[in-house]
Amino acid sequence: MKKVLLAAPILCLMLLLMAARPFAEVELIKKRVLSERVEILIPKGFEIMSEQQMDFNYAKAQSRPSVIYTNNKEASISFAYTDNTADQDMIEMYEATFYKTYTKQFKEAKWFNHGVKEVNGRKVGYLELMKPDVNREVYTLVFFSDVEGKLLMCTFTCADRQKPEWENVAKQIMASFKANG
């Protein structure tokens, strides 16, 4: 009887400790993307989205990313290498313009942060927000910089309920951004 009485509090304590522990660490691996132009950390297990899936997901979009890494739609990071001219002196201007555009387009969005920071010796603009999407909210971290005279846009997204698990990972990805050349 004493063993049973002792087992219940121990079981409760174990359940509490398991519930309180942080999400499992996401392992990040170094990848070179966009024809070796960029080096960046990507979560292990993320795969490049197929052309067919990209065509389906972006059928109604004006433009689509150059490449998307995803883990079966739970979270994704996309890279759009644009035709827009860009250099280090233009990053603040792009950040101000994007912030203005996003605040108009997503009036209900909850903003966490935006600005320009130095990452590996380069100016990187960023927008961090929770925005509405089809039937849900989406945590979004957009970051961008110039690569070989053009603007590169990177966007990390996941469902709102997954923000606690992915927010720090998204910021680690942004902090690993390195343009080659």
N, C-alpha and C positions, 0 to 999 in steps of 0.2 A: 504493500500500500504506500509506503514511503517513497518508493521508486516512482510510482505514478504521480504522486503529489509533487515530486521534484522535477519530473519530466515536463509538466505543463509550463512552469515559469521559464525553464530553459528553452523550450520550443518557442514561446512567445518572444523571448529575448533574441533568438536566432532570426525569427521573422522580422522583428523590428530592425535589426542590423542589416538584413538583406534589403529591406525596403529603403533604408537610409543611405545605402552605399551609392556612390555616383554611377552613372552609366559606364559601361565598359569602355575602355580606351579604344579609340578608332585608330588603327595603324595606317600611317600615311606613307606612300612610296613616291619617290621622285620620278616624274615623267617629263619628257620633252614633247611639246605639242606644237602644232602649226608649223610643220616642216622644220622642226628644231629651233624655231624662233624664240620659244619660251620654255623655261624650265620651271616646274611647279609641283607641289606635293598634291597627290590625289589619294583619296581613301582606297586602301587595298580592297579589292573585290569590285570596285567600280569598273564597268566595261563601257566601251564606246557604243552609243546608241546606233542601231542600224539605220541605213538610209530610208528604208520603208517606214520605220517608226518616226523618224524625223519628219518625213513627208506628211505623215498622218497628223502628228502633233502641231505642225506649223502650216497646215493646209490653208488657213485663213490669215496667216500673219503676212505682213508686208515684207519681212525679211526673216531669215532663220539663221541660227548659229552655224559656224563652220564645223564645230564638233561638240558633242555632248557626252560626258561621262555620267553614268547613272548606276544605281543599285536597285534595279527593278522598280523604278518610279517612286521609291520612298524619298530619295534625295538625288539631286543632280547638280553638276557644274557644267555650264556651257561657256564656250569661247566663240565670240563673233569678231573676226578680224575685218574691220570695216574699210570702206574706201575713203573715209574722212581723214583729211590731213591732220596730223597731230605732232607736237613736240613737247618737251618738258615745260616750256613757257605757256602752253595752252591748257594744261591740266586743270588749273584753278577755274578757267573760263568754262571748260566742259563740266566741271563739278557744279558750278553755279547754274548752268543751263539745265543739266539733268535734274538737279534738285527742284528747280522751278517747274519743269515739265512733269515730274513725278507727282509733285504736290497738287498740280492741277488735274492730272489724269486719275490719281487715286486719292480723292478727297477724304475717304474714310480710313486711309492708311494710318497706322500707328508708327511714328518715327522713333528710332532708337538713337541714330547718329548719322552724320554725314560730314564730309570734309576732304582734306588732302593730307596724306602722310607720306613720309619717306620710307620706302621699302627697298632694301638692298641697294641704296644709293640713288633710287629713282623716285620721282613724285608719282603717287598713285592716288587717284580720286576714288571715293567710295560713298555709297548710300546703303543704309541698313534700316529695313522697315518690315512691318507685317502688313501685307496688302491683300485685298480681297481677290479671290479667284473663283472659278466655277464651284459653287456650293461649299466653299471653305476659305480659310485664311491661309496665306503662304508666307513663311519667313523668307526674306530675300536679302542677300548681301551682293550688291553690284559693285565691282571694282574695275578700274580702267586705267590705262596708261598708253603711252606711245610706244610702238614697236616698228622700227624701220620706217619712220615717217608717217605711219597710219595709226588710227585709234584701235586698240584692242579692248573689247568689253568682255568681262568675265562675270557670270551670274551664278551664284549658289542659291538653290531653293530647296525647301522641304516644307511639309505640312506644319501648321502652327503647333500641333501637339508634339512634334518632334524637335522643336526649337531647343529645349534643354539639352538634348543629345547632340545636336549638330552645330549650335551657335559657335562654340569654341573651335570646332573643327573648321568651320567656314573661315574664321579669323586666322587660323593657322595656315590655311591654304593661301589666303591673301598675303600673309606675312612671308610666305615662301616665294612669291612671284619674283622671277628674275628673267629679264629680257636678254637674249643672246645677240649682241650686236647693236 
